Amino acid sequence: LSESLSQYAALMVVEKKYGEEKIRKFLTFELDSYLRGRANEYLEEMPMLRAENQQYIHYRKGSVVMMALRERIGEQNMNRALRELITKYRFSDSIQPTTLDLVAALKSVASTKDLPFIDDQFKQISIYDLKIIDTEIIRQTPNEYSLTLTVSARQFEADGKGKETEQPFDEFVDIMLFSEDPNDFSSQNKILYRKKHHLISGENSITINTKSPSFYVGIDPFVRFIDRDSGDNIRKL
C-alpha cells in the first residue's frame, strides 16, 4: 500500500511532465528490475496481494501493475478508487487498510471485463511472453504499404519457486509504429500508428496499412504486461 502507491504517484508526475513516450524508459527499467529480483529470490516469491519486505515486488512490479491498471480502468476511475480508500481510513486509529481493501477499491470502479486482469496481477504471479515472430511489408501503391505482423502471445502462472503453468491468453494489446527507435530515449519519436489488437494464445496475424516503409513496430511498448523478455517486442523495418 505504501510503496506501490507512492511509485504510482511518482510515475504519474513524470508522465505529466515529460509525456507518455518518456515513461517507457522508467517502466522498462522497473520491469527488468522485477525480473532480476525474482530470479535472485532465495525464499519464495509472493503475489502482490501478500508481498512483504520484497522490494522487487512492491516497488518494481508495483509500478508496472499500477500503471497498467490506470490505463485499463482510466485515470479518473483510478483517482476515485484511491480517493475513496484514503477517505475511508484516513482518521482510523483501529482499523487499517490491507491490500484486500485496495483490490476491492479498484474492482469497484472497473468494468466486469477487467476484473480477471486485476485478480491475475494481485492474487497470482502472472508472467507473459509477447513477442514479434515475423514481419512482411508489401508496397500497395507509391505511398501506401501493407505490414503483416505475426506475434506470439502466452500467459503463465508461476508458483513461489518459479514453476510455471500456462494459462489461456485473451487480451487486447497495444500495437504501435514509431518513427524512431523507442529504445532511444533521446530521439524525438513520433507514434505513427496505435491500436489495441485482440490477441489469443499462440500465433496471431495482424495487418496494418501505413504510408511509410521505414519505421519501428512494437507490441506492448508501454509495458502493460509483465513480459519475461521485452527485448523481442520491438523490431525495425
Phi, psi and omega per residue, in radians:
L1 nan -0.761 -3.082
S2 -1.359 -0.742 -3.007
E3 -1.515 -0.801 -3.131
S4 -1.104 -0.676 -3.127
L5 -1.279 -0.577 3.081
S6 -1.253 -0.615 3.044
Q7 -1.084 -0.758 3.122
Y8 -1.061 -0.784 3.136
A9 -1.070 -0.739 -3.141
A10 -1.122 -0.744 3.135
L11 -1.140 -0.613 3.095
M12 -1.151 -0.646 3.080
V13 -1.106 -0.775 3.130
V14 -1.069 -0.780 -3.119
E15 -1.124 -0.712 3.139
K16 -1.126 -0.609 -3.065
K17 -1.439 -0.731 -2.990
Y18 -1.929 -0.205 3.109
G19 1.708 2.799 -3.064
E20 -1.115 -0.617 -3.097
E21 -1.048 -0.607 -3.099
K22 -1.383 -0.414 -3.095
I23 -1.171 -0.365 3.114
R24 -1.018 -0.631 3.135
K25 -1.028 -0.767 -3.096
F26 -1.278 -0.692 -3.099
L27 -1.234 -0.633 3.077
T28 -1.170 -0.621 3.070
F29 -1.113 -0.792 3.135
E30 -1.105 -0.733 3.122
L31 -1.076 -0.861 -3.122
D32 -1.102 -0.639 3.121
S33 -1.161 -0.693 3.082
Y34 -1.104 -0.775 -3.124
L35 -1.114 -0.686 3.075
R36 -1.150 -0.682 -3.126
G37 -1.117 -0.774 -3.133
R38 -1.216 -0.513 3.094
A39 -1.189 -0.481 -3.112
N40 -1.739 0.107 3.129
E41 -1.112 2.241 -3.090
Y42 -1.838 -0.157 3.062
L43 -1.911 -1.487 -3.105
E44 -2.792 2.270 3.060
E45 -1.319 2.377 3.117
M46 -1.823 2.628 2.940
P47 -1.097 2.804 -3.123
M48 -0.985 -0.568 -3.118
L49 -1.066 -0.462 -3.018
R50 -2.150 0.129 -3.084
A51 -1.139 2.409 3.113
E52 -2.602 2.165 -3.141
N53 1.010 0.601 3.054
Q54 -2.156 1.564 -2.974
Q55 -1.077 -0.581 -3.139
Y56 -1.151 -0.301 3.095
I57 -1.604 -1.047 -2.998
H58 -1.306 -0.381 3.012
Y59 -1.561 -1.089 -2.947
R60 -1.304 -0.994 3.111
K61 -1.126 -0.661 3.139
G62 -1.008 -0.675 3.120
S63 -1.066 -0.839 -3.095
V64 -1.141 -0.794 -3.084
V65 -1.134 -0.791 -3.096
M66 -1.151 -0.673 3.099
M67 -1.212 -0.609 3.089
A68 -1.151 -0.706 3.123
L69 -1.198 -0.671 3.075
R70 -1.000 -0.757 -3.121
E71 -1.156 -0.593 -3.105
R72 -1.334 -0.889 -3.018
I73 -1.599 -0.198 3.130
G74 1.675 2.538 -3.075
E75 -1.115 -0.703 -3.135
Q76 -1.130 -0.726 3.105
N77 -1.156 -0.683 3.092
M78 -1.078 -0.803 3.117
N79 -1.054 -0.715 -3.133
R80 -1.119 -0.742 3.139
A81 -1.103 -0.778 -3.117
L82 -1.228 -0.643 3.121
R83 -1.099 -0.755 -3.140
E84 -1.172 -0.622 3.104
L85 -1.129 -0.767 3.130
I86 -1.135 -0.778 -3.121
T87 -1.057 -0.692 -3.083
K88 -1.154 -0.634 -3.003
Y89 -1.986 0.070 -2.979
R90 -0.989 -0.798 -3.031
F91 -1.914 0.355 -3.107
S92 -1.429 2.254 3.081
D93 -1.703 -0.266 -3.037
S94 -1.971 -0.899 -3.082
I95 -1.678 2.164 3.133
Q96 -1.964 2.554 -3.127
P97 -1.262 2.666 3.030
T98 -2.120 3.101 3.090
T99 -1.093 -0.449 3.064
L100 -1.068 -0.668 3.121
D101 -1.211 -0.647 3.089
L102 -1.102 -0.813 3.131
V103 -1.084 -0.730 3.120
A104 -1.098 -0.688 3.122
A105 -1.136 -0.737 3.119
L106 -1.130 -0.733 -3.136
K107 -1.163 -0.501 -3.100
S108 -1.169 -0.387 -3.135
V109 -1.928 -0.008 -3.093
A110 -1.627 2.713 3.049
S111 -1.363 2.831 -3.090
T112 -1.020 -0.646 -3.082
K113 -1.190 -0.350 -3.114
D114 -1.653 -0.119 -3.108
L115 -1.111 -0.737 3.106
P116 -1.065 -0.632 3.122
F117 -1.131 -0.716 3.106
I118 -1.060 -0.790 3.106
D119 -1.078 -0.710 -3.126
D120 -1.084 -0.585 -3.092
Q121 -1.408 -0.578 -3.037
F122 -1.753 -0.648 -2.962
K123 -1.673 -0.227 3.080
Q124 -2.439 2.992 3.077
I125 -1.676 1.801 -3.069
S126 -1.757 2.246 3.094
I127 -2.178 2.397 -3.107
Y128 -2.074 2.705 3.088
D129 -2.331 1.645 3.115
L130 -1.904 2.249 -3.104
K131 -2.659 2.659 3.032
I132 -1.497 2.138 -3.120
I133 -1.612 -0.776 -3.063
D134 -2.735 2.682 3.071
T135 -2.388 2.521 3.063
E136 -2.509 2.202 3.138
I137 -2.069 2.293 -3.083
I138 -2.171 2.342 3.113
R139 -1.403 2.123 -3.124
Q140 -1.633 -0.819 3.092
T141 -2.407 3.054 3.135
P142 -0.957 -0.480 -3.086
N143 -2.158 0.279 -3.130
E144 -2.368 2.416 -3.116
Y145 -2.328 2.676 3.113
S146 -2.063 2.114 3.114
L147 -1.791 2.153 2.994
T148 -1.811 2.073 -3.041
L149 -1.990 2.203 3.059
T150 -1.884 2.096 -3.112
V151 -2.195 2.625 3.100
S152 -1.931 2.446 3.136
A153 -2.340 2.261 3.102
R154 -2.512 2.670 3.132
Q155 -2.331 2.474 -3.122
F156 -2.357 2.594 2.917
E157 -1.855 2.183 -3.134
A158 -1.827 2.554 3.005
D159 -1.562 -3.117 -3.050
G160 -1.107 -0.347 3.139
K161 -1.701 -0.026 3.080
G162 1.756 -0.056 3.108
K163 -1.204 2.279 -3.020
E164 -1.912 2.483 3.035
T165 -2.154 2.182 -3.084
E166 -1.258 2.465 3.086
Q167 -2.146 2.764 3.090
P168 -1.181 2.393 3.072
F169 -1.795 2.272 -3.131
D170 -2.684 1.495 -3.020
E171 -2.500 2.808 2.968
F172 -1.659 2.213 -3.009
V173 -2.179 2.445 3.106
D174 -1.161 2.228 2.928
I175 -2.035 2.211 -3.068
M176 -2.345 2.648 2.981
L177 -1.995 2.330 -3.111
F178 -2.068 2.587 3.107
S179 -1.296 -0.505 -3.128
E180 -2.273 3.011 3.133
D181 -1.114 2.045 -3.140
P182 -1.166 -0.243 3.061
N183 -1.465 -0.163 3.056
D184 -1.623 1.653 -2.986
F185 -1.344 -0.072 3.094
S186 -1.636 -0.168 -3.077
S187 -1.386 2.733 3.047
Q188 -1.586 1.401 -3.004
N189 -1.432 2.623 3.058
K190 -2.224 2.428 3.061
I191 -1.498 2.000 -3.103
L192 -1.522 -0.447 -3.105
Y193 -2.695 2.424 3.109
R194 -2.650 2.130 3.109
K195 -2.785 2.549 3.040
K196 -1.504 2.228 3.120
H197 -1.998 2.488 -3.140
H198 -1.358 2.094 3.123
L199 -2.075 2.498 3.052
I200 -2.161 3.021 -3.096
S201 -0.998 2.410 3.138
G202 1.732 -2.767 -3.110
E203 -1.520 2.468 -3.138
N204 -2.253 2.442 3.117
S205 -1.912 2.265 -3.098
I206 -2.252 2.378 3.093
T207 -1.982 2.256 -3.116
I208 -2.248 2.304 3.061
N209 -1.638 2.355 -3.095
T210 -2.476 2.756 3.137
K211 -1.684 -0.045 -3.119
S212 -2.215 2.440 3.097
P213 -1.546 -0.063 -3.055
S214 -2.167 2.045 -3.122
F215 -2.985 3.123 3.004
Y216 -1.958 2.352 3.092
V217 -1.902 2.444 -3.111
G218 -2.391 2.483 3.020
I219 -1.925 2.193 -3.062
D220 0.888 0.901 -3.063
P221 -1.213 -0.356 -3.133
F222 -1.732 0.317 2.908
V223 1.021 1.154 3.039
R224 -1.633 -0.141 -3.140
F225 -2.245 2.584 3.084
I226 -1.343 1.481 -3.042
D227 -1.553 2.274 -3.064
R228 -1.185 -0.350 3.119
D229 -2.645 1.659 -3.126
S230 -1.319 -0.135 -3.114
G231 -1.215 -0.365 -3.136
D232 -1.768 0.359 -3.140
N233 -1.706 -0.178 -3.085
I234 -2.142 2.408 3.094
R235 -2.507 2.454 3.126
K236 -1.596 2.408 3.048
L237 -2.159 nan nan
